[in-house]
Amino acid sequence: EARARLASYEAIGGGILEETEKVEMSPNSLQDVFNKIKSAKTKKFNAPKMVEGVFPEPLKKYAGKELGSVKWKNIGRGVKQSILKTDSDASARLLYIPAGTAMPNHSHNGLEMTLVLKGSFRDEKDLFKRGDIEIGDQDLHHKPTASNDGPCICLVASDASLKFKSIIPRLLQPFFKI
């Protein structure tokens, strides 16, 4: 999606350049640009602090300082969740998915964003690793599966419930609030 968006921006920029009236440049234009670059003052930025553990700093006040302090609830086949408090109708939760475990096949009634905090998962479209975000909407039908090399821990935020294909997850959905 990002590559497609970039390609459209490049096409728009190219179109603007083609339509722009040509002007005469001075013979020293390129050297003037290089001189401005050399004389520009640079700002120093401090590198961000490396985060210890699984959770980024902003998430620690909601989820706990470390993974061991999370209050997990088992939702079946070793999968656990911890529902986080929100100030809106949207929901946020941490998901723990054991290595090699597949989530039920589903689509979405709204928007769902999944941030991988630890490990990785794969669906029909891509592989998502630590730091990656998958954005799912009504057009995404998938069966996320944690990679075999370890559990996958994700932060999931959604503004609507999931749409499960099989009957058992649909029956359990009200109890697990997904």
Backbone torsions as a table, in degrees:
resi	resn	phi	psi	omega
1	GLU	NA	-41.6	-179.5
2	ALA	-65.3	-40.6	179.1
3	ARG	-64.1	-40.3	178.9
4	ALA	-64.7	-40.8	178.4
5	ARG	-64.4	-42.9	177.9
6	LEU	-60.6	-44.4	180.0
7	ALA	-60.6	-39.1	179.2
8	SER	-69.0	-37.8	176.2
9	TYR	-64.3	-40.4	178.3
10	GLU	-63.6	-39.6	178.6
11	ALA	-64.9	-41.5	178.2
12	ILE	-63.7	-46.5	179.0
13	GLY	-60.3	-42.3	177.9
14	GLY	-62.7	-41.2	178.2
15	GLY	-62.7	-40.7	178.6
16	ILE	-64.3	-43.9	179.3
17	LEU	-61.5	-40.7	-179.9
18	GLU	-65.5	-33.1	-178.0
19	GLU	-85.9	-14.5	-177.1
20	THR	-73.8	139.4	179.5
21	GLU	-66.9	134.6	-179.3
22	LYS	-75.9	141.8	177.3
23	VAL	-127.8	155.0	178.7
24	GLU	-77.9	134.0	178.2
25	MET	-104.5	149.7	177.8
26	SER	-72.8	154.1	-178.8
27	PRO	-62.5	-22.9	-177.3
28	ASN	-96.4	8.8	-174.6
29	SER	-55.4	-48.4	-177.8
30	LEU	-64.1	-44.0	179.2
31	GLN	-64.9	-36.4	177.0
32	ASP	-61.8	-40.9	177.9
33	VAL	-62.9	-46.2	179.1
34	PHE	-61.0	-39.8	178.5
35	ASN	-64.3	-40.1	177.7
36	LYS	-64.5	-39.2	178.5
37	ILE	-63.3	-45.0	-179.2
38	LYS	-63.6	-37.8	-175.8
39	SER	-86.0	-8.5	-179.0
40	ALA	-66.2	139.7	177.4
41	LYS	-80.7	137.0	179.2
42	THR	-99.5	146.0	176.8
43	LYS	-102.6	142.6	176.3
44	LYS	-96.8	135.0	177.6
45	PHE	-117.4	138.4	175.5
46	ASN	-78.7	136.5	177.2
47	ALA	-65.6	143.2	177.8
48	PRO	-62.7	148.3	179.0
49	LYS	-68.1	139.5	175.1
50	MET	-70.3	137.8	-178.1
51	VAL	-89.8	130.7	174.4
52	GLU	-84.7	138.3	176.6
53	GLY	86.2	-161.9	-172.7
54	VAL	-90.0	-38.4	-170.2
55	PHE	-88.8	135.2	170.1
56	PRO	-66.1	154.6	-175.0
57	GLU	-50.8	-47.4	-178.5
58	PRO	-62.4	-25.5	-178.1
59	LEU	-82.0	-20.8	-174.5
60	LYS	-60.9	-33.2	-178.8
61	LYS	-72.7	-19.8	177.9
62	TYR	-94.6	-38.7	-171.3
63	ALA	-99.8	-22.7	-173.8
64	GLY	117.3	158.7	-176.0
65	LYS	-66.7	-31.2	-178.2
66	GLU	-145.4	167.7	-176.6
67	LEU	-58.7	-35.8	-178.9
68	GLY	-66.5	-17.8	-178.5
69	SER	-92.6	-0.1	-180.0
70	VAL	-74.7	136.2	177.0
71	LYS	-92.2	92.3	-177.4
72	TRP	-82.7	147.6	170.6
73	LYS	-122.0	128.7	-179.4
74	ASN	-71.5	130.0	178.0
75	ILE	-117.9	11.6	174.1
76	GLY	117.8	143.8	178.0
77	ARG	54.8	31.4	179.1
78	GLY	84.5	-7.4	178.1
79	VAL	-75.8	135.1	179.5
80	LYS	-128.4	153.8	175.4
81	GLN	-137.3	156.2	172.9
82	SER	-134.6	112.3	-178.6
83	ILE	-78.7	129.1	-179.6
84	LEU	-96.9	148.5	179.6
85	LYS	-72.4	135.8	174.8
86	THR	-129.4	163.1	179.7
87	ASP	-98.7	14.1	-176.1
88	SER	-140.7	-174.1	177.8
89	ASP	-74.5	-15.4	178.4
90	ALA	-69.9	160.4	178.1
91	SER	-120.1	153.1	175.9
92	ALA	-138.1	140.1	-178.1
93	ARG	-152.2	155.4	168.5
94	LEU	-97.8	138.4	176.5
95	LEU	-119.9	135.0	173.4
96	TYR	-114.6	117.2	-178.2
97	ILE	-119.6	117.5	-179.4
98	PRO	-60.2	154.5	179.9
99	ALA	-52.2	132.9	176.4
100	GLY	76.6	-0.3	-177.4
101	THR	-86.6	134.9	178.5
102	ALA	-99.1	139.4	171.9
103	MET	-80.6	159.3	179.0
104	PRO	-62.6	147.5	177.7
105	ASN	-62.8	128.9	-176.5
106	HIS	-155.9	167.3	169.2
107	SER	-127.2	-168.0	-171.8
108	HIS	-128.8	142.7	174.2
109	ASN	-87.2	-10.6	-179.1
110	GLY	-154.7	-145.1	-178.4
111	LEU	-99.3	135.9	176.2
112	GLU	-132.8	131.1	176.5
113	MET	-119.1	130.2	-177.7
114	THR	-122.0	120.0	177.3
115	LEU	-105.3	123.5	178.4
116	VAL	-80.9	119.5	-179.8
117	LEU	-95.5	-31.5	-179.4
118	LYS	-154.4	143.0	179.0
119	GLY	76.4	-151.4	-179.4
120	SER	-160.0	163.3	173.2
121	PHE	-143.6	160.0	-179.6
122	ARG	-128.0	144.7	168.8
123	ASP	-130.1	-166.3	-176.4
124	GLU	-66.1	-17.3	-175.0
125	LYS	-101.1	-37.5	-168.3
126	ASP	-163.2	174.7	173.0
127	LEU	-109.3	131.0	-178.3
128	PHE	-117.6	124.5	-178.0
129	LYS	-114.0	177.4	-179.1
130	ARG	-48.9	128.5	179.8
131	GLY	92.2	-15.3	179.0
132	ASP	-79.0	151.1	177.4
133	ILE	-123.4	129.2	171.9
134	GLU	-104.8	132.3	177.5
135	ILE	-111.9	120.4	-179.0
136	GLY	-116.2	140.5	175.5
137	ASP	-132.5	-163.3	-175.9
138	GLN	-61.5	-21.3	-178.2
139	ASP	-86.6	-10.5	-177.8
140	LEU	-92.3	117.8	174.2
141	HIS	-116.6	118.9	-175.8
142	HIS	-154.2	171.6	179.0
143	LYS	-135.0	83.5	-178.0
144	PRO	-62.8	138.0	-179.5
145	THR	-132.5	126.3	177.4
146	ALA	-64.3	142.3	178.5
147	SER	-64.8	159.3	-176.3
148	ASN	-75.8	-12.3	-174.2
149	ASP	-84.7	1.4	177.9
150	GLY	158.3	171.3	-179.6
151	PRO	-67.3	157.2	176.1
152	CYS	-112.7	127.9	177.2
153	ILE	-117.5	125.8	-174.9
154	CYS	-130.1	153.1	167.0
155	LEU	-102.8	123.3	-177.0
156	VAL	-120.3	126.8	176.0
157	ALA	-122.0	134.3	-179.5
158	SER	-145.8	154.3	179.5
159	ASP	-107.3	4.9	178.2
160	ALA	-157.8	166.5	-178.8
161	SER	-74.3	165.1	176.3
162	LEU	-81.7	161.5	177.7
163	LYS	-116.6	97.7	-177.7
164	PHE	-81.5	145.8	179.6
165	LYS	-82.8	-38.2	-175.7
166	SER	-96.4	160.6	-170.5
167	ILE	-70.2	-40.7	-175.1
168	ILE	-62.5	-49.2	176.3
169	PRO	-60.5	-34.1	178.1
170	ARG	-65.2	-38.4	178.8
171	LEU	-68.2	-35.5	-177.9
172	LEU	-84.0	-15.2	-174.8
173	GLN	-51.5	-46.4	-179.5
174	PRO	-63.1	-31.9	-178.8
175	PHE	-73.9	-33.7	-177.8
176	PHE	-95.7	-4.7	176.9
177	LYS	56.7	46.9	178.1
178	ILE	-120.1	NA	NA
